[in-house]
Amino acid sequence: MELSEMRKSSPEDLREELLKLRREQFNLRMQRATGQMARPDQFTKVRRDIARIKTVLRENERAAQGSDA
């Protein structure tokens, strides 16, 4: 998912995507531990996507707090 798409998505959609990526991260971790990992670069991509989603969620929270004050 692109960053511009993330910013347009609702927080519920982002949380759902975050959950999906965390499951994928867990599966990749298990594959790496058992030596079955086909694409090692995938682990880094998933980690970065998780960080992007968390950043956008935090931006949305701060924007909501700023408008409340």
C-alpha positions in Angstrom: 0.0 0.0 0.0 1.3 3.4 -1.0 1.7 6.2 1.6 -0.8 8.4 -0.2 -3.4 5.5 0.0 -2.7 5.1 3.7 -3.4 8.7 4.4 -6.7 8.5 2.6 -7.7 5.3 4.4 -9.8 5.2 7.5 -8.2 4.4 10.8 -10.2 1.1 11.0 -8.8 0.0 7.6 -5.3 0.9 8.7 -5.7 -1.1 11.9 -6.9 -4.1 9.9 -4.0 -3.8 7.5 -1.6 -3.5 10.5 -3.0 -6.7 11.9 -2.6 -8.5 8.6 1.0 -7.3 8.3 1.9 -8.4 11.9 0.5 -11.8 11.1 2.7 -11.9 7.9 5.7 -10.7 10.0 5.1 -13.6 12.4 4.9 -16.1 9.6 8.1 -14.8 8.0 9.8 -15.0 11.4 8.8 -18.7 11.6 10.0 -19.3 8.1 13.4 -17.7 8.9 13.7 -19.8 12.1 13.1 -23.0 10.2 15.2 -22.2 7.3 12.4 -22.1 4.8 12.5 -18.4 3.9 12.5 -18.0 0.1 12.8 -14.2 0.0 14.7 -12.6 2.9 14.0 -9.1 1.6 10.3 -9.6 2.3 10.9 -9.3 6.1 12.4 -5.8 5.7 9.5 -4.7 3.5 6.9 -5.9 6.0 8.7 -4.1 8.9 8.7 -0.9 6.9 5.1 -1.1 6.0 4.2 -1.7 9.6 6.2 1.4 10.6 4.5 3.5 7.9 1.0 2.5 9.0 1.8 3.2 12.6 3.2 6.6 11.6 0.0 7.5 9.7 -2.2 6.4 12.6 -0.2 8.5 15.0 -0.4 11.5 12.6 -4.2 11.1 12.5 -4.4 10.9 16.3 -2.3 14.1 16.7 -4.4 15.9 14.1 -7.6 14.9 16.0 -6.1 16.1 19.3 -5.0 19.4 17.8 -8.5 20.1 16.5 -10.0 19.3 19.9 -7.9 21.8 21.8 
